[in-house]
Amino acid sequence: RIQILFEVDTTAKVIFSCFVMPAELSVQDAVESLAPFVTWKVIIKFIWILSMRMSGPILAMFTYFGGFLPYKQWSCLKNSTECFNRVGKSGISRDSFCGVNGQEALVAGQDMMWQLDGRKTYSVDWDLLCDKEYLGTLISSSFFVGALIGLVMSSTLFDKYGRLRVLQVTQIVSIVLCLMMAFSFNLWYLMVVRCLYGGFFFVSNTGYYVLTIEMVPKSLKAKGMTLSLVLWVAGQFVLSLIGFIFKDWKYIVVVGAVILCLNLYAIFCIVPESPLYLVSNRRDTLAAKESLRRLAMIFGCDRDFNEDTLITAAESENIDFSKDLSVLETLRDFLKYPVLSKNVAILLFVWFKCGWLYYGFTFSWGTLGHNIYVSYLLNSCGEGIAVVAILVYSLKLPRRSLGYFDIVAAVMLLIAITPNKIGFGAISLSQIACLVGAEASATVFGSHFLWTQELSPTTHRGKILSLSSSSARIGSLLGPQASLMFTWNKTATLCIFASVALASGVLMLLLPETRGSAMPSHASDVISRAEQRKLKEYKNIQN
């Protein structure tokens, strides 16, 4: 009857949803009742709320340009015979600048001069060249080291103090640290501040994902996650643009800080706390009803939930939510429910692979391509295609089919072993194969957020997401080192990446299908659903 009413008359739909009779309904059903009210105004509000995502690639990856190694942008001074001799053998390259077989590096102002067209790179300013290149990659990795430490320390914050409160605090601190990075004066200062920023940024980033999955109607979750990824890709395009426009990398950091500041009003004055968290973790139904009312206002519906009796899906099964789960109790649940432990173990490995491969290629396009700006622009376009693939996958394909994307990535990375000389002008076949493989893996990265949330019980979701993000950060902090690995041995590096992608794809085929299913509320739900799947598979075999 509800569906017929929606189809017959829009006015009737508004009257029904906003003045529904008192009833006993779950939080999930209350959120789902807002789905018909999505308009362009609602989408614009969510873009504003999630605009923080645009700052992510800008502030995480500004080291593309800030730490660029300009080994092809210099010339010899007329009085340097040594410089001309090296260039005659190796051309303008890293080998001729740094020297081979024990030779000393050329000295700027004495043997050669940089031709940077006024651009600044801390690799030159702070002398992070040749045998000190690894220090530059440590600046990139420090961001993910901080993210790992922050997520490990805050693994229980979301479940204990709430999604919104943690998000608000970490975002304010992130802005302060971001502005401090803009005044960096040496390697160690930038490394420390960037490490701190990485911790606070990724805690807030995880908070956005938890709020999105718990406050967006089930029928719109895939589109909501896709919108978040679109904003991330938009941030990459902005990074490529401002990296080309601004000659000083510190202005890139300032742009990221401005985006975070514009997002503050939304998370302090518009976004409510997750009603699902308030009911499941705090058992505060009054606060949950107020949260639902504010959420309804975002959707343009002035509905009052005070007359409704809110329950969780688990309460109909007499599951006890009388106290919060401690870390020890969560670990006991992992031991008590082996299926949950298996799922989490596979998720953690896939997250590690996603972080390592994604950032491994992200920080290496300057090495794999001939032009840093063209390379990163192509990468941004590839990310856009990956978002389309994520949307198609989320709406049309089974969740387990995600494993095939990683298998495709593994095949493409093996094809990428071909020499750089084979290709089309400035773009080699190897670079194209790397791009396809990297974006197939990026599709897994983007889609895996949704699948992880659907596999995680509400009582454990904050902890599982924090552990998952921590696993991804371990892979991410190793990612920037891939630029050195590609310099060392490109073939071996691609073979290693392909092997990890293949293992990830096979393991994902072992995870349960969750598309179209309600999210589990408690760890026991995972077991009961696994038993139901086995019973269904047994009946299918019998038939």
Residue pairs with C-beta under 8 A, 6 or more apart in sequence:
2 16
5 12
5 13
5 16
6 13
6 36
13 36
14 37
14 301
17 33
17 34
17 36
17 37
17 301
17 303
18 301
18 302
18 303
20 33
20 303
22 307
22 308
22 309
23 308
23 309
24 308
24 309
24 311
25 308
25 309
25 310
25 311
26 310
26 311
26 312
26 313
27 275
27 276
27 279
27 280
27 288
27 292
27 310
27 311
27 312
28 218
28 276
28 313
28 518
28 519
30 275
30 292
30 305
30 308
30 310
31 214
31 215
31 216
31 217
31 218
31 275
31 276
31 292
31 295
32 217
32 218
32 219
33 217
33 303
34 217
34 295
34 296
34 299
34 301
35 217
35 219
35 220
37 299
37 300
37 301
38 220
38 299
39 300
41 300
42 298
42 299
42 300
43 227
45 270
45 298
46 224
46 227
46 298
47 227
47 231
48 263
48 266
48 270
49 263
49 266
49 267
49 270
49 271
50 208
50 212
50 227
50 228
50 231
51 231
51 259
51 262
51 263
51 266
52 171
52 204
52 205
52 208
52 259
52 260
52 263
53 205
53 208
53 228
53 231
53 232
53 235
54 231
54 232
54 234
54 235
54 238
54 259
55 235
55 256
55 257
55 259
55 260
55 263
56 201
56 205
56 232
56 235
57 232
57 235
57 236
57 239
58 235
58 238
58 239
58 242
58 252
58 253
58 255
58 256
58 259
59 178
59 181
59 197
59 201
59 253
59 256
59 257
60 143
60 198
60 201
61 236
61 239
61 362
61 363
62 239
62 243
62 249
62 252
62 253
62 256
63 136
63 139
63 140
63 363
63 480
64 239
64 243
64 363
64 365
64 366
64 372
64 376
65 121
65 243
65 249
65 252
65 372
66 121
66 122
66 249
66 250
66 252
67 121
67 122
67 123
67 128
67 136
67 139
67 140
68 121
68 123
68 366
68 372
69 94
69 121
69 123
69 129
69 133
69 136
69 366
70 114
70 116
70 121
70 123
70 124
71 92
71 93
71 94
71 97
71 98
72 92
72 93
73 114
73 115
73 116
74 92
74 97
74 108
74 112
74 113
74 114
74 115
75 92
75 112
75 113
75 115
76 83
76 84
76 87
76 111
76 112
77 83
77 109
77 110
77 111
77 112
77 113
80 106
80 110
80 111
80 112
82 106
82 111
83 96
83 106
83 111
83 112
86 95
86 96
86 97
86 99
86 103
86 106
87 96
89 96
90 96
90 100
94 130
96 106
97 105
97 106
97 112
97 129
97 130
98 105
98 106
98 129
98 130
98 131
99 105
99 106
99 130
105 129
105 130
106 112
108 114
108 124
114 124
116 124
117 247
118 247
119 247
119 248
120 247
120 248
120 249
121 249
122 128
122 136
122 139
122 184
122 187
122 190
122 249
123 129
123 133
123 136
126 186
126 187
128 135
128 136
128 187
133 484
134 481
134 484
135 187
137 363
137 480
137 481
137 483
137 484
138 191
138 480
139 187
139 190
139 191
139 194
140 363
140 479
140 480
141 477
141 478
141 479
141 480
141 481
142 191
142 192
142 194
142 195
142 198
143 194
143 195
143 197
143 198
143 477
144 198
144 355
144 359
144 473
144 474
144 476
144 477
144 479
145 195
145 198
145 473
145 477
146 194
146 195
146 196
146 197
146 198
146 199
146 200
146 202
147 198
147 199
147 201
147 202
147 469
147 473
147 476
147 477
148 470
148 473
148 474
148 477
149 195
149 199
150 198
150 199
150 200
150 202
150 203
151 199
151 202
151 203
151 206
151 466
151 467
151 469
151 470
151 473
152 466
152 470
153 199
154 166
154 203
154 466
155 327
155 462
155 463
155 466
155 467
155 470
156 326
156 327
156 462
156 463
156 466
157 166
157 203
157 462
158 166
158 206
158 207
158 210
158 462
158 465
158 466
159 277
159 281
159 324
159 325
159 459
159 461
159 462
159 463
160 324
162 273
162 274
162 277
162 278
162 282
163 207
163 210
163 211
163 214
163 273
163 274
163 277
163 462
164 207
164 211
164 267
164 271
164 272
164 273
164 274
165 273
166 203
166 204
166 207
167 204
167 207
167 208
167 211
167 267
168 267
168 268
170 200
170 201
170 203
170 204
170 207
171 200
171 204
171 260
171 263
171 264
171 267
172 264
173 200
174 197
174 200
174 201
174 204
174 260
175 257
175 260
175 261
175 264
177 193
177 196
177 197
177 200
178 197
178 253
178 256
178 257
178 260
179 254
179 257
180 193
181 190
181 193
181 194
181 197
181 250
181 253
182 250
182 253
182 254
182 257
183 250
184 190
184 193
184 250
202 469
202 473
205 469
206 465
206 466
206 469
208 228
209 228
209 449
209 453
209 465
210 274
210 453
210 461
210 462
210 465
211 271
211 274
212 221
212 224
212 225
212 228
213 221
213 224
213 225
213 450
213 453
213 519
214 274
214 275
214 276
214 277
215 272
215 274
215 275
215 276
215 295
216 224
218 518
221 394
221 450
222 391
222 394
222 395
222 450
223 391
223 394
223 395
225 390
225 394
225 446
225 449
225 450
226 387
226 390
226 391
226 394
229 386
229 387
229 390
229 446
230 387
232 383
233 380
233 383
233 384
233 386
233 387
236 376
236 379
236 380
236 383
237 380
238 255
239 252
239 376
240 373
240 376
240 377
240 380
242 251
242 252
242 255
243 249
243 252
243 373
243 376
244 373
246 252
270 294
270 298
272 290
272 291
272 292
272 294
272 295
273 287
273 291
274 291
275 288
275 289
275 291
275 292
275 295
275 310
276 288
276 312
276 458
277 458
278 284
278 285
278 287
278 288
278 291
279 285
279 288
279 310
279 311
279 312
280 312
280 314
280 321
280 458
280 459
280 521
281 321
281 324
281 458
281 459
283 321
283 322
285 309
285 310
288 310
289 305
289 306
289 308
289 310
292 303
292 305
292 310
293 303
293 304
293 305
296 302
296 303
296 305
312 321
312 458
312 521
313 518
313 521
314 321
314 458
314 521
314 522
314 525
315 321
319 521
319 522
319 524
321 459
325 333
325 459
325 460
327 463
330 460
330 463
333 340
333 460
333 523
334 340
334 341
334 344
335 341
336 523
337 523
337 524
337 526
337 527
339 526
339 527
339 530
340 457
340 460
340 523
340 526
340 527
342 510
343 455
343 511
343 512
343 526
344 464
344 467
346 507
346 508
346 510
346 511
347 448
347 452
347 455
347 464
347 468
347 471
347 511
348 467
348 468
348 471
349 471
349 503
349 504
349 507
350 444
350 448
350 504
350 507
350 508
351 448
351 452
351 468
351 469
351 471
351 472
351 475
352 471
352 472
352 474
352 475
353 406
353 441
353 475
353 500
353 501
353 503
353 504
354 441
354 444
354 445
354 448
354 472
354 475
354 504
355 445
355 471
355 472
355 473
355 474
355 475
355 476
355 479
356 475
356 476
356 478
356 479
356 482
356 497
356 500
357 409
357 438
357 441
357 475
357 479
357 497
357 500
357 501
358 438
358 441
358 442
358 445
358 476
358 479
359 475
359 476
359 479
359 480
359 482
360 478
360 479
360 480
360 482
360 485
360 497
361 368
361 379
361 434
361 438
361 441
361 482
362 379
362 438
362 479
363 479
363 480
363 482
363 483
364 482
364 483
364 486
365 372
365 375
365 376
365 378
365 379
366 372
366 375
366 376
366 483
367 483
367 486
367 487
368 375
368 430
368 431
368 434
368 486
369 375
369 378
369 427
369 431
370 426
370 427
371 426
374 426
374 427
375 431
378 427
378 431
378 435
379 435
379 438
382 435
382 436
382 438
382 439
382 442
383 439
383 442
385 439
386 439
386 440
386 442
386 443
386 446
387 446
389 405
389 439
389 443
390 443
390 446
390 447
393 401
393 402
393 405
393 443
393 447
394 447
394 450
397 515
398 513
398 515
399 451
399 454
399 511
399 513
399 514
399 515
400 508
400 509
400 511
400 512
400 513
402 443
402 444
402 447
402 448
402 451
402 508
403 504
403 505
403 506
403 507
403 508
403 509
404 505
405 440
405 441
405 443
405 444
405 447
405 505
406 440
406 441
406 444
406 501
406 502
406 504
406 505
406 508
407 501
407 502
407 505
407 506
408 437
408 440
409 437
409 438
409 440
409 441
409 444
409 498
409 501
409 505
410 437
410 498
410 499
410 501
410 502
410 505
411 437
411 498
412 433
412 434
412 436
412 437
412 440
413 433
413 434
413 437
413 494
413 495
413 497
413 498
413 501
414 494
414 495
414 498
415 429
415 433
415 437
416 430
416 431
416 433
416 434
416 437
416 494
417 430
417 490
417 491
417 494
417 495
418 428
418 429
418 430
418 433
419 428
419 430
420 428
420 430
420 431
421 428
422 428
422 429
422 430
423 429
423 430
423 431
423 432
434 494
437 497
437 498
437 501
441 501
444 504
444 508
451 511
451 514
452 464
452 465
452 468
453 461
453 465
453 519
454 514
454 515
454 517
454 519
455 511
455 512
455 514
455 520
455 526
456 464
456 465
456 519
456 520
457 519
457 520
457 521
457 522
457 523
457 525
457 526
458 519
458 520
458 521
458 522
459 521
459 522
459 523
460 523
482 493
485 492
485 493
486 493
512 529
512 530
512 533
513 533
517 529
520 526
520 529
